Amino acid sequence: MGGVAIWSMHYIGNRAIVLYGGVDGLQLSYGAGYTVLSLFIPILVLLLACVVVGSAEKPTLWRFILAGTCGSAAICGMHYLVVKTLFLC
């Protein structure tokens, strides 16, 4: 759920941007492949992070560090792919 919420916030927020007073040809557009990939990357990696922490009855500090690193990587990957998808049409 966190991955979907994070992605939706960025996607809807970026779609709401109107550049240069709405001049055609200067608005943001999305490539379908990277957009879909930027949705599934955080979902899968954040799921992995939750499994890492929740798989032990008593989580250790190292599990939290690994899960935090995975979560951070998921967010960074999603941001990179969202920016990579944007182009001026």
N, C-alpha and C positions, 0 to 999 in steps of 0.2 A: 504494500500500500504506500509506503514511503517513497518508493521509486516512481510510482505513478503520480503521486502528488507533486513531487519535485519537478518531474518532467512537464506535467500539465501547467504548473506555474510559469515555467520558462517559455513553453510553446505559446500559451495564450497571451502571456505578457509581450512576447516578441511580435505576435500577430496584431496586437493592439497599437503598436508603434506606427505613427504616421510621420513620414519624413518629408521635409521640404514642402510643407503645406499640401501634401497629397498629390504632388506632381507624378503623373504616370511615368514609368520607366525608372523612377528613383525609389521605389518601395521595396521592402524586404520580401523575399520569396524563399521557399524551402524546396530542397531536393528530397524526394520521397525515400530513397534508400537510407540516407544518413539520418533522416528524421525517425524512421522506424527503428533503426539501430540505436539511436540515442534514447529510445524508450526502453528497449530490452536490456541494455547494458546495466543501468542502475538497478533494475528489478532483479536480475540474476545475481549481480555482485552483492547487493544488500541482503538478498536471501542467503547467500554464502556466509556473509558476516553474522547473520542471526543464527545460522546453524553452528558456526564456530563457537559462539558464546553459549548457546543453549544445549550443546551436545554433552556437556559435562554437568554432573549434579552440582558440583561446586566450581564455578568458573575461576580461573586463575588470572593474574595480571597479564600474562602473556596472551591469553585468549582475547582479552579486551583490547590489547594493543594490536593484535592481528586483525580483529574485527574492525577496529577503528581505522586501520590502514586500508583494509578492503573497502570500507564505506567511503573514505576519502578518495580512493582511487575511482570508485564508481561515480562520485560527484564530479571529479575532474574529467573523467572520460565523457560523461554526459555533456558537460560544458564545452569540451573540445569539439564534440560531434555536432552540437547545436550551432556553434560558431562556424564550423566547417560547412554546414548545410546552408547557412544564410548566404545569399548572393543578391545583388541588385538585378531586378528584372527589367 
